Amino acid sequence: MPDSTAPSEAGLGAPSPAVPRGAALRSVAAVLPETVVHNDAVAARIGKSDDWIYTRTGIRERRVARDDERLSEFAAAAGRLALERAGIDGADLDLVLVATMTQDEVTPNAAPLVAHALGAKRAGAIDVGAACTSFLSAVALAAAQIETGRATKVLVIGADFISRITDHDSKATAMLFADGAGAVVVTPAEAEDADELGSIGPILLRADGSAPEILYATHEQRTLQMDGHETFKHAVNRMSEVTREAVAAAGLTLEEIDLFVYHQANGRIVRAVGERLELDTARVVDCIEKTGNMSAASIPFALDAARRDGRLRPGARVLLSAFGAGFTWGGGVIEWGGTL
């Protein structure tokens, strides 16, 4: 008799022929709270000035959610708009990933609430946590699901209400953080109902947990604590390094990248990375002035900003990179094939 514990040739243990396929971002969208907080209001609390804040952060104003507004609702709104732009119904989604560290409740997670709001009744729903790197991490996971054939349509949302874990009396953090949500739809690089959709190339994810005290928040305090100088230094070093690594992994040079979309953590960080890599400023998205640092929402918002200003066009090669608490960081190259 055959060994009942041995894998059958037709069963789970048998290798199945894989059809290699790529993944692509098909659309992008972002939504922000209506409430605008200008530097003057922040400056009055921390005893500084508008110019002092702008010089150190590149921020003039930020969007902040009202107490009665829920992160899951904003995440769903961004996801709904991205789905509309991609021409995909929520019911057809296989997976919903929400990148966040500020879900509305300890549990349930944001993703199942968002999936329900979008009518994604047969989709899996998972939150992804990697601080400000979580959106890029979620895109990497979505691409892998598409590439292996485990999913065909994935919605990735980056959403954070960082104002709710900010010490608004702190000179180190009060001026930086804000709220928002952004989303992308990920599908196979070739789809029956679409022209060429571009592709998601290599995404490199890194981590170093040796010095968590530089940027952290505890359950007891529930507010971000940050050593600004050390965070700045690590962010510039790591995003510069991973930019070079990701571009090389894609078989390209920096000169062949059309657009650099960095996590909008701080205007000085984005500029410092650009200067270190000797990048043309016209190719570096810098949109933090009117939004502040929205953590997981900043990259999809920056992508959508570039779409609106005409720099994100079909065929554009785009470098995405982020750095966050943990430390976590990463970089990846995509070819944009989504909607204008």
N, C-alpha and C positions, 0 to 999 in steps of 0.2 A: 504493500500500500504506500502511496506517496506520503511524505511527511507533511502533516497538516499545518505545521508551523512555517513551512517553506513558502516563499512568495510565488504565487502562480504567474505564469507567463502573461496571463490576461488580467492579473490583479494589480494591486497597489504597488507590488514590488517590481513589476515589469517596467523597463524603460519605455517611454512613449515618444514617438517621433515629434520633435519640437520644430515648429516653424518660426525661425527668427523673425522678429518684427520690432520696429522701433516705436517710440512714443513721442507725442508732440503736444505742446500747449495750443489749444484751439481757440481760446478766448481769454480775456481778462476784464475784470471790473472791480470797482472799489466804491465804498460808501463811507461817509463821515458823519459824526454827530453835527447838529446845527449850531450848538453852543460854541462860540469862539472866545477864548481867553487870551487877551493881549499881554504883551510883556509888562505893561505898566501895572497890571493887577498882580502879577507874580512879583515884580520888583518891590512893590509896596510891602509885601509880606516878608521878603528876605532882606530888605534894607539895601537894595542895589538899584540900578537904573536899567532902562530899556537898552541903552547902548552897551552896558556891561554884559547883559545877557546875550545880546546879539553877537558881540565880539567873540564870546566863548563858545557859542553853540550854533550860530547861523540861523537862529529861530527868532521870529518876530511875533508869532501867535501860534496857538495850538487848538485843536478841537477836543472838547471834553464832554463825555456823556452825562446826561442828567441822572439823578438818583433813581428815577423810575424807568430808565431805559436799560434793556437787557442785552448783554453781549450776544446771546444766541439769536436774537432778532436781527441784529446788525449783520451777523455772520450769514444768516439766511437771506437777507436782502442782497448782500454782495453775491452770494451763490446764485440766487435767482436771476440777477442781471447777467452774470457770466453764462448761465445756461441759455438765457434768451439770445445772447450774442452768438452762441455756438449752435443755436437751433436744436437744442437737445431738451427733452422733457425730463423732469426730475424722476419720473417713474421708471425711466430707462437706465438710471445710474446703478452701477455695481458697487460703488464704494464712495463714502463721504469721509474725508479727512479734515479735521479742524485743528489747525495749529494755534495753540493758545496756552497761556499760563494764568488766565484770569476768567475761567468759566464762571457762570453765574452761581452755581452751588458746588459744594465739595463733590456731590454726586446727585443726579446723573451728570455725565460729561456733556459738553456742548454738542458734540457730533450727533448723537441720536435725536436731540431736540431739533437740530437743524435739518436732519434727514426727514423727520416727520413733517416739519413746516414746508418742505419742498416736495412732499409726496413721493419720496424715495423709499417706497415700501419694501422693496426687495434688496436694498443696499445694506452692506455692512457700514458701521459708523464708529469711527475711532478718533479720539483726541491724540495729538502729537505734541509732546513737550520737550523743547530744547531751547527755551528762552527765545531770544531774538533770531536764532538760527532755525526755529521750528518750521517756518514756512518752506524754506529750502529743503529741510529734512523730509517734510511731507511730500514735496514734489519728487524727491528721489524715491520714496516708497511707492508713490503712485506710478512712476515710470516703470519700476520693477514689476508691479502688478500687471501693467499693460504688456511689457516685453515678454513676460512668461506666459501670457495668455490666461491668467487668472481673473482678469477684468478687462472690459472693453471701454467703459466710460467711468471716469473717476473725477469727482469734484474735490478740489483742494482749496481750503479757505484759511487765510491767515487773519486772525481777529484778536485784538487785545484791548482791554480797558485798563491801561497801565495807570491812569490817574487814580484808580481805586486802591493801588498799593504804593502810592507816592506820598512821601512826607512833604507836605506843601509848605513847611517852614524850613526845609533844608536847602542851603545854598548849593549843595552838590547835585540835587536831583529835581527840585521843584520846577526848575525852568525847562527841563528836558522832556518829560514824558506826557503822552497824550493817548487818544483813543481813536480806533477806526477798524475797518475790515476790508479785506480784498480777497478776490477769488480767481482761480483759473480752472478751466476744464481740460482734462488730459484724456486723449484718445490715442488709438494707434496712429502712426505717422501716415498711413494710407487708409482712407475711409471711402466707403462706396458713394456717399453723398457729398463728397467734398473734393476739391482740387488738392494739390500738394499742401501738406500741413506743416512743413518744417520738421524739426526733430529735436529731441532732448538728447544731448550728448552726455559725456561723463560728468557726474556730480561727485565731488570728493567731500566727505564729511570727516571732521576731526574733533577731538576733545582732549582736555587737560584739566582734571579735577584736583590738581595739587595745591591750588590756592583759592578755594571757594570764598574765603573771607573778603576778597577784593570786590565782589559784587554778589549780594545775596539778600534774601528776605526770609525771616523765620516765621513759623506759625504763630509765635507769641506776639511779635511786633507787627507783622502783616504789612510792613513797608520796606521798600528797597533801600539798602545801605550800599554805598559805592565809594571806593577810592578812585576819584576821577582821573588822577594822573596815571595810575597803574592801568586802569581800564583803557584809557586813550592809547597808551604805549602798546599794550597787548593787541588791541583792535587793529591798529595800523600795521603792526608787524605781521599778524596772522592773516589779515585779508590781503595784504600785499603778497605774502608767500603763496597762499592758496590760489590767488589769481594766476600767478605764473604757472603753478602746477596744473590747474584745471585747463588753461589754454594749451599747455604742452600736451596734456592727455588727450585733447581734442585734435592734436596734430596741426595746431595753428600757431601763429605768432600774435603778439599784442596788436601789431599793426593791422591784422586781419579781423579784429573784433570791431564791429560797428558801434556797439553801445555797451557801456559798463553800468550795471545797475547794482549798486551797493545798498546794504541795509542803511536806512537813513537814521543813524544813531545820533549824529552830531555833525554839523556842517564842516567843522574843522577836521574831523576824522576822514570824511569823504574827500576833502581837498588834499589832506596829507597823503592818502593812499594814491590819489591821482598824480601828485607831484613826485612821489617816490618812484612810481612806474613810468613817469614822464608821458602821461596821457594828455591828449588834446581835451581841454575842458568841455568842448562841444560834444564829446562822446561820453561824458560822465553825467549821469542824471543826478541833479542836486535839487530836490524839491521839499526840503525840510523846513524852509522858511515859514510856511503857513500851516504846517501840520504838526511839527514836533516829532518826537520819537514814538512811533506807534508799535514798536516791537515786531511781532509776527506779521502785522499788516503793512509794514513799510515797503517791502519789496513788491508785493502785488500792486500797492498804490503807486509806487514809482514806475512800474511797468505801464500802468494805465495812464499815468501822466505823460510818459513818452509816446504812448499811442495817440493821446489827444494832441500833442504838439507836433506829431508827424515824424518823429525820429524812430518809432517802432513800426517798421514797415515789413511786409512779407519778404522773407529772404534775409532779413537782418540777422547777423550773428551777434548774440548777446551774452555777456558774462554776468552771471548772478553771483553775489557773494554776501555773506552775513557773518556777524560775530555776536555772541551772546554770553550771558552768565553761565558759569559751569566749570571752566570755560568750554563753550562749543563754538565751532565755526565751520565754514564750508564754502565751496565755490563750484560752479558748474557752467557749462556752455550750452546754449540752446540756439537753434535757428528758428526764428519766428515765422510762423505760417498762419497765425490766427487772423482775427478780424481787424479791420482798420478802425 
